[in-house]
């Protein structure tokens, strides 16, 4: 499959160990000018600090932040960085974690309609104390939502902005990815699931 460029855009992969299994979250950051090596170093450090400040306090010890992977999507041979979290950063909550597929979803909105301009993230690390029947508690929902609200300020300080990157339209590859800035983060309290995270 041919490479589809996303100009001045970083693909971000946050890697976690959750109850002994690899779990990842992927999103994109765009810069208004070409990406250089120091950008990757700075973004990795900023994302580690962001997770430590906003995510760690609300997730269980079963969720461990182990690394950040960055790739400049401008060209097929763009810059990349694998930045492990040393030592791995363990969640702060002493509570029983729910199964790997259980997640809290935060939607990324751009102010535009259509699948190409909307995104979402399945947050791992839900505990039994975070749920009430089929719903996430208001406190847990607020904590996850607040964390993502604070992502953009963290990366804007480094001249990046969180974007939705669309590489296909109508089932066909684009010549270049469409990147649209995220302007709001929306969630509800429903418990969601990502089946691919179930252990085999």
Protein Blocks (a to p, Z undefined) as FASTA:
>chain_A
ZZdddehiacddddddeehiacddddddddfbdcdfklmmmmmmmmmmmmmmmmmmmpcf
kbccfbdcdddfkbmkbccdddddddddddfbdcddddfklccdddddehiacjklgccd
ddehiafklpghjaccfklmmmmmmmmmmmmmmmmmnopacddddfbgehiacfbdcddd
dfbdcddfbdcddfklpcZZ
